Each structure stands twice: as structure tokens, then as C-alpha cells.
Amino acid sequence: MGGMYCYQAWCRGVFSLLFLFFFLLLPFLLIVDSPPFVFDFSIISPFLSHLFLIVSRCMFCCVDAVRTA
């Protein structure tokens, strides 16, 4: 895997962003949008797909770095 995704601090930053989004921001969005009980995921789906790509690359690279260490 490429070395640009292997930085441990970078990986920690990505996972803290994930934690911030899913555990703090998403419940807030669901509460704000609660009267119809429908959340429009089309607003955040491009962001989520991009974030999933970054996280998956980071995970593979971190696993590769641990395996080759």
C-alpha cells in the first residue's frame, strides 16, 4: 500500500473525525429533523462515501504497516 496513508497521527485524526460525526453530529441532525421522522441521507451521502474511501485506505495501510513492522 502507499505510504501516504500510513501515518499514525493521520489515522487517529480520521477516526476521531468519524467518532465526532457519528456520535455527536448525527444524533443532533436526527433530533433537528425529528418532526417528520425522516432523515434525508442524500445530503450527507457524498460525504459519507468519500469518508468511507479514506477510512478504508487508511485501515488497509495501517494493517499493512503493522504486518511489515
Phi and psi in degrees as a GROMACS rama.xvg file:
@    title "Ramachandran Plot"
@    xaxis  label "Phi"
@    yaxis  label "Psi"
@TYPE xy
-71.7043  145.937  GLY-2
-74.2232  -14.9912  GLY-3
-72.1804  -15.8972  MET-4
-101.999  6.25396  TYR-5
-95.1808  2.61121  CYS-6
-74.0061  126.878  TYR-7
-64.5322  -40.8794  GLN-8
-64.4625  -37.9994  ALA-9
-63.2843  -43.6165  TRP-10
-62.2751  -41.8092  CYS-11
-63.1778  -38.0105  ARG-12
-64.7937  -41.0888  GLY-13
-63.8226  -44.2656  VAL-14
-71.3416  -31.1232  PHE-15
-70.1287  -33.8466  SER-16
-63.5413  -42.3384  LEU-17
-59.8922  -45.6987  LEU-18
-60.7781  -44.7503  PHE-19
-61.4112  -43.447  LEU-20
-67.5608  -51.3531  PHE-21
-77.145  -30.8978  PHE-22
-100.111  -17.4272  PHE-23
-114.937  -46.0406  LEU-24
-81.7169  -42.3721  LEU-25
-64.5059  -44.2371  LEU-26
-61.23  -36.7228  PRO-27
-62.8697  -43.3478  PHE-28
-63.8503  -37.6931  LEU-29
-69.0371  -35.5956  LEU-30
-68.4552  -43.2727  ILE-31
-63.3267  -36.9126  VAL-32
-96.344  19.7948  ASP-33
-75.1641  -25.8475  SER-34
-54.4004  -46.2921  PRO-35
-83.8808  -6.21179  PRO-36
57.7649  30.3438  PHE-37
-131.329  126.828  VAL-38
-108.462  128.542  PHE-39
-84.6519  98.9105  ASP-40
-75.5192  -8.36868  PHE-41
-67.9384  -19.252  SER-42
-69.4846  -42.4544  ILE-43
-105.442  -2.27668  ILE-44
-62.5354  -38.7592  SER-45
-62.6926  -39.0951  PRO-46
-64.3901  -42.371  PHE-47
-66.1171  -40.024  LEU-48
-67.4546  -38.5164  SER-49
-66.2499  -42.2556  HIS-50
-65.4242  -38.3019  LEU-51
-63.3835  -39.78  PHE-52
-62.79  -45.6975  LEU-53
-63.1144  -45.8987  ILE-54
-65.6388  -39.6836  VAL-55
-66.4222  -39.9515  SER-56
-63.526  -42.0618  ARG-57
-64.4503  -42.187  CYS-58
-62.8079  -47.255  MET-59
-61.5498  -39.8309  PHE-60
-72.1074  -38.7312  CYS-61
-64.9863  -40.2917  CYS-62
-63.4041  -41.8923  VAL-63
-64.6091  -39.4861  ASP-64
-66.5629  -39.1537  ALA-65
-68.1758  -39.2491  VAL-66
-67.8059  -37.5376  ARG-67
-87.3428  -7.99417  THR-68
